[in-house]
Amino acid sequence: MDYICPLCGNNDEKYIGYLNGKPYCRRCISFKGESASNEFYKPTHFYKADFSYSLSEEQEKISLEVLQGYKDRKNTLIYAVCGAGKTELVFKVIEYSLNKGGRVGFSIPRKDVVIELALRLKNTFKNNKVISLYGGHHEDLNGDITVLTTHQLYRFEHYFDLLILDEIDAFPYKDNPTLEALFKRSIKGNYVMMSATPSKRIIDEFNSPNHQILKLFHRYHNNPLPLPKILIGFSFVKLLILFYKLNKFIKENKPVLVFTPTIKESENLYSIL
Ligand SMILES: [Zn+2]
């Protein structure tokens, strides 16, 4: 039987099951639900983004390169350190795509980030319909900007004129061929991927015609990433160092997070502190 899954393209016998003699894809078993309609819609406003912040010179340069890449029908990989302000780098291209009547998707593996990002996009694109989709939340499937978990991409086929995928190195997207197939299937135009640690495979994929890699290794405030220091010593000495450090940070009015490897150690430390 030559069955190919229409969702993810799987044709591996191991992942094909049969129900009443009909084949189905085991890889896509969790992707059940309503799909977005593909009918054409016209933009009603001129979409002007409300940028309530300023970009650093380097961010400005990269966001223009992302935009130019999109105009040239290229897919872009933004390779940027954590804290570089990756999200802001795509606001210009989003604005451009909306003004061309495009449908924009912004996909992230984690649901909590979807909720947070949708709020942020609502504040930036005030005249637009921004919707969010994640497990257990999918009332509305058509918006100007759809913010969604990578899982929810199965609802869209050949749909997004601009699709942005952030945290490509995070679970569950990383090394998941089904989610990757769903991502590619949902695109109509071009895509922008963002990562702090892209794999060699991803870099190779973007080192090809109609693709570009943009690098940003400085953070917005230009401070380098803090490197952790390791101190090995007796518990008593570690406690003294901790007291000293905590005093210092408290005096400077800085918030502190103390992390311990076990719950028990956390409780002990809590009662001492
Ligand atoms: Zn499938």
Residues whose N, C-alpha, C, O or C-beta is under 5 A from the ligand:
A	BS01	ZN	C5 L7 C8 G9 N10 C25 R27 C28
